[in-house]
Amino acid sequence: MSLLTDLLGAAGARQASSLQARLATPARTVRVTVVLGRLLAVGFSVCFLTGLYSHFLQNPLPWMRFPTWPTNLYRITQGLHVATGTACLPLLLAKLWTVYPRLFAFPPFRTVLELAERLSIAVLVAGSVLQLVMGLLNTYQWYPWRHFAFRDVHYALAWVVIGSIALHVAVQLPKIIRWSGRGSDRADAVEVDR
C-alpha cells in the first residue's frame, strides 16, 4: 500500500507542478497580489465602517446620538458604501486570479498550520464573494433568498469577513512588509507566491 501511495503522490506532484507552470504569467507576482490586497483591505474597511454607521442609525443602542447635520450625511455614506462595495468585486476577482495557481499545489498542505491557513482563506474568499454579491443584488432590490433577512445576514457576515481579513493580514504580514516598499529588487518582482 505504501508503494501505491508513493506513486500516486509523485504523479500528483508532477501534475500539479506541470499545471502551475502552464498557469504562470508575469502578472501573477507577489507584488501585484499585495497591491490588490491593500486596495481590497481599504475597500472592505470603508464598506465596514459605512455599513456600521448605517446599521446603528437603523438600530441604535440607547446611548447613541448621531449628528443631524449635514442633512445628506446618510446619503453620502451609503453612496460611498455601495460604490466601494461595487468596486471591490472586480478587485477581488483580480486578486483571486493572481493567486489561483496555488490551489493546485500538491500536497495541498504539509502541516497543520498550512491546513489552518487554507481553511481561513476559504472562509475569507467565500464570505467576501457572498457579501459582495448579496450587496450587489440588494442594490437591484432583488432578493432570491427567502429564508433569511438581508440586513441581518449582511451585518453578521461583515464581521466574519473583516475578522477573516484581519487574520489573513496577520498571517501574510511578512510578505506584505517585504513587498510594500519601493526598494524591492526588480528581479524579485516576478517571484511566484509560495
N, C-alpha and C positions, 0 to 999 in steps of 0.2 A: 504494500500500500504506500510506503514511503517513496518508492521509486516513481510510482504513478503521480503522487503529489508533487515531487520534484520536477518531473517532466511537464506537468500542467503549469506549474509555477514559472518555469523557464519559458514555456511557449507564451504564457500570458504576459510576461515581462517583455519579450521580443515584440509581440503585437502592440502593446502599449507604447513602447519606445518608437516603433515604426509610425504609429498613428500620431504621436506627439511631434515627430519630425515633419510629417506631412502638414500638420496644422501650424507649424512655426512660421512666423512672419515678422518683419521688423517692427510692426506696430504693436506687437504683443510684448511689451517690455515692462519691467517693474516700475520704471519711471512713469509711464503712461497710466499704469494701474494706480499708482499713488496719487497722481494728479486728479484722475477721475474720482478716486475715493475721497479726496479732500473736497472736491466740488459737491459730491453726494452728501458728505457729512455736514457741510454748510447748508445745503438744501433741506435735508431732513431736520436739522436743528431749527431752521426758520419755520418749517411746517409744524414742528412740535410745539414751539413757543406760541405761534399764532393759533394753533389748534387748542392749546391750553387756555389761551385768552378767550376764545370762542366758547369752550366748554364751561368755564367758570362764569362767563356772562349769562349763559343759559341755565346753569345750575350753581349759583353762588353759595359759598359757605356763609354762615350767619355773620361773620365778622368782615366779610369782603365789601369794599366800596370801590367803585370804578369811576373814572373821570367821565363827566358828561360833555366835555369839550376836548377836541373838536367833534362836532356832531357826526361827521362821517368817519370816525376812527374805526368803527367795526367794519365798515365797507372797505376801508384801506387794508386792514389786517387780513380780512377774508380774501380780498383780491390778491394780496401777496401770498396767502396760503395756497390758493388754487393755482396761481401762476407758477409758484415754486414747485408745487407737487407735480404739476404737468411737466415742467422742465426736468424733474428728477427721473421720469420714466425713460426717456432716451439715454440719459446719463447712466442709469442702472443697466440698461441693455448693453451699452458700450463697455461698461466695466465687466459685465459678465462675459462679453465677447473676448476681452483681453485675458481672462483667466480660465476660460472653459477647457483648454487643453489639459489643465491639471486634474480634471475629472477622470481622465483616462490613465492616471498614474497606477502602476502596479508594483507591488500590492497597494491597495487603496490607503492603508495606514500600516505603520510599523510598530507604533507604540500606543499605549492607551491615551497619551496626551494628544497624539495626532488624530486619534478617533474622536476625542472630545472636541478638538478644533474643527474637524469636518462636520460634526453634528451641530456645533454652534453656528457654523457658516450656513448649514442647511436651514436652520431656524431663521437666520438673518435674511437669506435670499427669499425663502417662502413668505415670511412676514412682510418684507419690503414690497415684493411683487403684489401680494394680496392687498396691502394697504394702498398702494398707488392705483391699482385697478379699481378697487372699491371707491376711492376718492374720485377717479375719473368718471365712473358710472354715476356717482352722485351728482356731478356737475350736469349731467344729462337728465337727472331726476329719473333714472331707470334703476329699479331695484329688483333684479332677478331672484334674489333670495327672499324667502318668505318666513323663515324660522328664526330670524333674529333682527333686532333693530340696528340700523346702520350706525347711528351716533354712538351707541354703547360699545359696539364691536370696534368701530374706528378708534374710539378713545382708548379702549383696553389694548388694542393691537399697537397703538402708538407707543405705549410704554414698553411692550415687548420689543418692538423694533429699535427704539432708542437705547434700551438696555443691551440688545444684541450688538448695536453699533459700538457702544462703549466697550464691550468685551472684545470685539474684533479689533478695535483700535489698540487696546491694551496688549493683545497678543501680537499684533503686527507692528508695534511701536518701533522696534529696531530698524525694520525696513523703511518705515515712514521717515524716521530721523535721517537715515542714510541717504535717502533719495529726495529729501526736501530741499537740500542745499543746491545752489547753482554750481558749486565746485565739483560735482560728480564727474568722474572721468567719462569721456566720450565713448571709450571702448567698453566701459561697464554698462552703458545705456542700453545695450542690446542683450544684457543678461536675462535669461529666462527665469521667471519666478519659480523657485524650487522649495 
